[in-house]
Every structure is written in structure tokens, then in C-alpha cells.
Amino acid sequence: MKHGVAFRKFSRTSSHRMLMLRNLVTSLFEHEQIKTTLPKARDTARLAEKMITLGKKGDLPAYRRANGFILKSSLVPKVFGEFAKRYASRPGGYTRIHKYGNRQGDNAPHAILELVDNPRDIRYEVTAMSVGWDVLSKRVGQTSGKDLVNEGVTGLEDLVERERKRGAKKEEVVLRHRTRWNLRKVLRYRGEEGVKDLARKAESHIDTLLAKPVAIRDTAAWGSTEKESENRVGFKAETFAPKPGETVPGGIRSPLHLAKGILGKQSGLMLRLHQRKKLGVDRSEFWNNL
């Protein structure tokens, strides 16, 4: 019977293994986002959360223990200052792991390890883009394309605050259930400034989605050939052309069906199974009439 096998050995000696993990924790505190293998990320996250807990204690014994573990002494004040203030109201869960496919070569599972609520928080950025996508998808069927491009989408800050307070109800009003769940999760400890910042990022993503079909139209109008288009506007029309499986707000066709192209079946059970309100490019007339 084997006992005490809770920790990974990584095919290294104890001294080498601990030095490697200390180095990963130090890099995480320095950059607040690192990429490594999935097993290393899990062990690094466990040690990093212990260091942040010491930083929240803030006493001299905790400072000495953190200073003896972190390889760069210049990062210890950051743990006891910036991180302790950021996670003062958070009871735990200071790190997040995102799976990142497999590494080329040895096919090892890759992962991105980051500190929660860092300036480049991946879930926060993706949630802001999802909010912008959902809001624009609702507006596509309610107003004309020219009015939507000229006036834009306003009132996002009030909408984000209202959806955040709505809770985990499954009915869809503006945002989808999963988007609202992520919205409540990323804004739980960010306060009012987080609501304003997320609304600003969602509005910026909406402007990007609206600018793409306009850029395609204007590029085709300005230059009759690829060389003329590139010289006049500084980019190629193919750069903005929809790619196989790419979707736009307001469509109902799935990326899988779009990627099949002319080989995809246009009727039958599979088409109905792959239909979603969020996905597709079926509203081509709406975007072509901008």
C-alpha cells in the first residue's frame, strides 16, 4: 500500500522539483500570467495561493516565510501590498487555469495559469466580448443596419448592472444564461469600476463587429482590383472577408454547417439540430444593406 502520494514528482529530485515550483510561482507573481504544462500549473497554483494567503496576513512571520520561498525578494512587497489589497475581500481562489491544447513535440497538455482579476484576465476579456456579441445579436433584428452603424449601441453600463443583479435565472432576456453566469463571476469582487470597464470593453467589441462589414463594403467600392484596394486603404479585402465557419451576430447557422460550405445539407434533421440563434451568417441581406 502506497501512502503520501498526493504530490507529483515530475521525475525530479526533491530539491530540483521544489526549486522548479518556486521559480514558476515567482514568474507568476512577476507577470501575473504564465504558460506551462497542466500538471505543473496545478501544483504552482496551490503554492501561489498559499503565498497570497501569507500576504493577506501581513505580519512579520508571514513576511519572512514568503521571502524565503519567493526567489526574487523585490516581488515580496508586491505580494503583501498589491495582491493583498486586490484579494482582501476574496476568501480564496486567487488563481485560474485555462487549458491550452497540447504542446508541439511531446504532446504534453498545455495550460495558462493566471492570477484572478489581473490586468489581462482572460475570462474577463472573453466575457466582455460575449456581452457585446449578445447585445448586438438582439439589436440586429430590432433596427435597420444603417441606424445601428450610425447610432451604435448605448446604455451598456445600465444593462450590465441590471443583468448582474438578475442572478442565475435561466430565462434569456438580453444575455444568454452562460454569459450572465460569467458576468456575475468576473464582477463579483470588482465593484462599480469593474462594471464601467466591462461595459466599455463590450462597446468597443460591438464597434469592431459593426466596422467589419462596413470595411468590406468600402474596400470593394474604393478599389476594383486587389492592388488598388491595398494602395488606397492600406489593407487587403481578403483580410476582412469571412472565413469558413466564421459567424456574425444575428444568424442561426452553426459554424460546423458554415464550414461545410456547398457540401453541407440544406435541409433535414441535422440542419435543425445545428441551428442556434446566436450563430450563423444567414442574415446576409441585413449586413449587405449597411
C-alpha positions in Angstrom: 0.0 0.0 0.0 1.4 3.4 -1.0 1.0 6.3 1.3 1.8 10.0 0.8 1.4 10.1 -3.0 -0.7 13.3 -3.1 2.1 15.4 -4.7 3.5 15.0 -8.2 7.2 14.0 -8.5 7.7 15.3 -12.1 10.6 12.8 -12.4 12.8 15.1 -10.4 14.6 15.0 -7.1 13.0 16.9 -4.2 15.4 19.8 -4.4 15.1 20.2 -8.2 11.3 19.8 -8.0 10.8 22.5 -5.3 13.2 24.9 -7.0 11.3 24.5 -10.2 7.9 25.2 -8.5 9.4 28.2 -6.7 10.6 29.5 -10.0 7.1 29.1 -11.5 5.5 30.9 -8.6 8.0 33.7 -8.9 7.3 34.1 -12.6 3.6 34.0 -11.9 3.8 36.9 -9.4 6.1 38.8 -11.8 4.0 38.5 -14.9 0.6 37.5 -13.4 0.1 35.1 -16.3 2.3 32.3 -17.4 2.0 29.3 -19.8 3.3 25.8 -18.7 2.1 22.2 -18.7 -1.1 21.4 -16.9 0.3 19.3 -14.0 2.9 22.0 -13.3 0.2 24.7 -13.4 -1.9 22.8 -10.8 1.0 22.4 -8.4 2.1 26.0 -8.9 -1.4 27.3 -8.3 -1.6 25.6 -5.0 1.7 27.1 -3.8 0.9 30.5 -5.2 -2.4 30.7 -3.2 -0.5 29.9 0.0 1.9 32.8 -0.7 -1.1 35.2 -1.3 -2.7 34.0 2.0 0.6 34.9 3.8 0.5 38.2 2.1 -3.1 38.8 3.4 -1.9 38.1 6.9 0.7 40.8 6.7 2.6 40.0 9.9 6.4 39.6 10.2 6.5 35.8 10.4 4.4 35.6 7.2 6.7 38.1 5.5 9.8 36.0 6.4 8.2 32.8 5.2 7.2 34.4 1.8 10.6 36.0 1.5 12.3 32.6 2.0 10.1 31.0 -0.7 10.0 33.6 -3.5 13.2 33.7 -5.5 13.0 37.4 -6.2 12.9 39.5 -3.0 11.7 42.5 -4.9 8.3 40.7 -5.5 7.6 40.2 -1.8 6.3 43.8 -1.3 4.0 43.2 -4.3 2.5 40.1 -2.7 2.0 41.9 0.7 0.8 45.2 -0.9 -0.9 45.0 -4.3 -2.1 41.4 -4.2 -3.2 41.6 -0.5 -5.3 44.7 -1.4 -6.7 43.1 -4.6 -7.8 39.9 -2.8 -8.8 41.4 0.6 -12.5 40.6 0.2 -11.9 37.3 -1.7 -11.9 34.3 0.6 -9.8 32.1 -1.8 -9.4 31.1 -5.3 -6.7 33.6 -6.4 -5.6 31.7 -9.5 -7.3 30.3 -12.6 -6.1 27.6 -15.0 -7.1 27.7 -18.7 -6.4 24.5 -20.7 -4.4 25.5 -23.9 -4.3 22.4 -26.0 -1.2 20.2 -26.4 2.4 21.2 -26.8 4.0 20.6 -30.2 6.7 18.0 -29.9 5.9 15.9 -26.9 2.2 16.5 -27.0 2.1 17.5 -23.3 -1.1 19.2 -22.2 -0.6 22.9 -22.1 -2.3 25.4 -19.8 -2.3 29.1 -19.0 -2.0 29.9 -15.3 -3.1 33.4 -14.2 -4.0 35.4 -11.2 -7.7 36.3 -10.9 -8.6 39.9 -11.7 -5.2 40.7 -13.2 -5.0 43.4 -15.9 -5.1 40.8 -18.7 -7.7 38.5 -17.1 -8.7 36.1 -19.9 -12.2 35.3 -18.6 -12.9 39.0 -18.0 -11.9 39.9 -21.6 -13.9 37.0 -23.2 -17.0 37.8 -21.1 -16.9 41.4 -22.3 -16.8 40.2 -25.9 -19.6 37.8 -25.2 -21.7 40.6 -23.7 -21.1 42.7 -26.8 -22.0 39.8 -29.1 -25.2 39.0 -27.3 -26.4 42.6 -27.2 -25.6 43.2 -30.9 -27.4 39.9 -31.8 -30.6 41.2 -30.1 -30.3 44.6 -31.8 -29.8 43.1 -35.3 -33.4 42.0 -35.6 -34.9 45.2 -34.0 -33.4 48.1 -36.1 -32.1 48.8 -39.5 -28.4 48.3 -40.4 -27.7 52.0 -41.2 -29.2 53.2 -37.9 -27.3 50.6 -36.0 -24.0 51.6 -37.6 -24.6 55.3 -37.3 -26.0 55.4 -33.7 -24.2 52.4 -32.2 -25.3 50.6 -29.1 -25.8 52.7 -26.0 -26.8 52.0 -22.4 -24.5 49.1 -21.9 -23.5 50.1 -18.4 -27.0 50.0 -17.2 -27.6 46.7 -19.0 -24.5 45.1 -17.4 -25.6 46.3 -13.9 -29.1 45.0 -14.5 -28.0 41.6 -15.8 -25.5 41.3 -12.9 -28.3 41.7 -10.4 -30.7 39.5 -12.2 -28.9 36.4 -10.8 -28.6 32.9 -12.2 -32.0 32.7 -13.7 -32.2 30.6 -16.8 -34.6 32.7 -18.9 -32.9 34.7 -21.6 -33.7 38.4 -21.7 -30.7 40.0 -23.3 -27.8 37.9 -22.3 -27.6 34.1 -22.5 -27.6 32.2 -19.3 -23.9 31.2 -19.6 -22.9 34.8 -20.4 -24.8 36.1 -17.4 -23.2 33.5 -15.2 -19.7 34.5 -16.3 -20.7 38.2 -15.9 -21.7 37.7 -12.3 -18.5 35.7 -11.7 -16.0 38.2 -13.0 -17.7 41.2 -11.5 -18.3 39.7 -8.0 -15.3 41.4 -6.4 -14.6 44.2 -8.9 -17.2 46.8 -7.7 -18.6 49.7 -9.8 -15.4 50.4 -11.6 -15.5 46.8 -13.0 -19.0 47.4 -14.3 -17.9 50.5 -16.2 -14.8 48.9 -17.6 -16.6 45.8 -18.8 -19.3 47.9 -20.4 -16.6 50.0 -22.2 -14.9 46.8 -23.5 -18.2 45.4 -24.7 -19.0 48.6 -26.5 -15.6 48.5 -28.2 -16.2 45.0 -29.3 -19.6 46.0 -30.8 -17.9 48.7 -32.7 -15.4 46.2 -34.1 -18.2 43.8 -35.2 -20.1 46.7 -36.9 -16.9 48.0 -38.6 -16.0 44.8 -40.3 -18.9 44.6 -42.8 -18.5 48.3 -43.5 -14.8 47.9 -44.1 -15.5 45.0 -46.6 -18.1 47.1 -48.4 -15.9 50.2 -48.6 -12.8 48.2 -49.7 -14.8 46.7 -52.5 -16.1 50.2 -53.5 -12.8 52.0 -53.4 -10.7 49.7 -55.4 -11.7 47.5 -58.3 -8.6 45.4 -58.1 -6.7 43.9 -55.1 -3.7 46.2 -55.8 -5.9 49.4 -55.9 -7.7 48.4 -52.7 -4.4 47.7 -50.9 -2.9 51.1 -52.0 -6.0 53.2 -51.1 -7.0 51.9 -47.7 -3.8 50.2 -46.6 -5.2 46.6 -46.2 -6.5 43.8 -48.4 -10.2 43.0 -48.7 -9.3 39.3 -48.0 -8.2 40.3 -44.5 -11.7 41.2 -43.5 -13.5 38.6 -45.6 -15.5 36.0 -43.6 -13.6 32.8 -43.1 -15.0 29.2 -43.2 -17.1 28.7 -40.1 -17.0 32.4 -39.0 -20.2 33.7 -37.6 -21.8 37.1 -37.3 -24.4 38.4 -34.8 -28.0 37.6 -35.6 -27.5 34.4 -37.6 -28.9 31.0 -36.9 -26.5 28.7 -38.7 -23.8 26.9 -36.7 -20.0 27.2 -37.5 -20.0 23.4 -38.3 -22.6 23.9 -41.0 -20.9 27.0 -42.4 -17.6 25.3 -42.6 -19.1 22.5 -44.8 -19.9 25.1 -47.5 -21.7 23.7 -50.5 -21.1 20.2 -49.1 -23.4 20.9 -46.2 -27.0 19.7 -46.4 -29.6 22.5 -46.6 -32.5 20.5 -45.2 -33.2 17.7 -42.8 -32.7 16.8 -39.2 -29.0 17.8 -39.0 -29.8 21.4 -40.0 -32.4 21.7 -37.3 -30.0 20.3 -34.7 -27.2 22.7 -35.6 -29.4 25.8 -35.7 -28.7 28.4 -32.9 -30.0 31.9 -32.5 -26.5 33.2 -31.8 -24.6 31.7 -34.7 -24.5 31.9 -38.5 -24.4 34.2 -41.4 -28.0 33.8 -42.5 -28.7 37.5 -42.2 -26.6 38.4 -45.2 -29.2 40.9 -46.5 -29.0 42.8 -43.3 -25.2 43.2 -43.4 -25.1 43.8 -47.2 -27.6 46.7 -46.9 -25.4 48.6 -44.5 
